[in-house]
């Protein structure tokens, strides 16, 4: 297997592993928490290293996971006092714990390979060089196996507790009534986020972990309202971002991790603009359509209210009605033209009148509006 193919496989597995718990972070409006966790777990790695004096000890993952959970606990404790908001609490806890880790590394671990730049930025190009050898046989990159285990762990957790996660995410009160434990699910999810982040550190770095954990889920969120479909789309989008990002890096001869993060942003931007229902273009078209529909109904209501009045000629006259509805003549002519095509109005000399169809539509629309109040 070529190094390029191994890099892309690692990227795909990392993207899927990160995007699965990322879906629930996005839905719980905890996107910034992923940023905090992916940085503060460095302190857990550092503390575990000084205890074990080994960079390969599994206790590093345990220390990172515990520090991630501690970050969430500390943030929510501060937020729970009511004195600071959640984003303010993150803004205090995240720099504090991360800075402590940086100080410890620079002071006491200068000769140890705990490079903060590689932790933050990562470089997938080096992942294939860290090989797994069993019985003298090269089995491939270690990252491929470690991230596959983490992906499997995330997948099993989400499949096993999908119903509970869904209810706890959208209605924590109902989850409590039904006998679930939202707090336990919450901290279990945060533990998975921490384990996923530290597992991806060596291969892709913190920045790409955040990109994969939040980018694909919010992209999928703009494409569907179904949770199962969102999870699957998130994994698919993350995989596509990984492959396209690698191709971009190879073409321009630039950082692979950086290119994948950029591609994640570009794909999100394209979906943000062109998504069928929630995209910017669709929203602008829908608002324009709603504006026209509202204007048409307003004009029909005005005609309905003034037909047969003594001042009918002034209120409904083709040359005077614009003064009563406070519209520009060009916009009025546009509305009149569209309503004529829909056979809802007709001209009686210089007076605008409703057709039978237009009158029924106006009455029905008016009743629907009144019933909403």
Buried (B, 14 or more C-beta within 10 A) or exposed (E): EEEBEBBBBBBBBBBBBBBBBBBBBBBBEBBBBBBBBBBBBBBBBBBBBEEBEEEEBEBBBBBBBBBBBBBBEBBBEBBEEEEBEBEEBBBEBBEEBBEBBBEBBEEEBEEEEBEBEBBBBBBBBBBBEEEBEEEEEEEBBBBBEBBBEBBEBBBEBBEEBEEBBBBBBEEBEEBBEEEBEBEEBBBBBBBBBBBBBBBBBBBBBBBBBBBBBBBBBBBBBBBBEEBEEBBBBBBBBBBBBBBBBBBBBBEEEEBBBBBBBBBBBBBBEEBBBEBEEBBBEBEEEEEEEEEBEEBBBEBBBBBBEBBEEEEBEBBBBBEBBBEBBEBEEEEBEBBBEBBBEEEBBEEEEEBBBBBEEBBEBBBEBBEEEEEEE
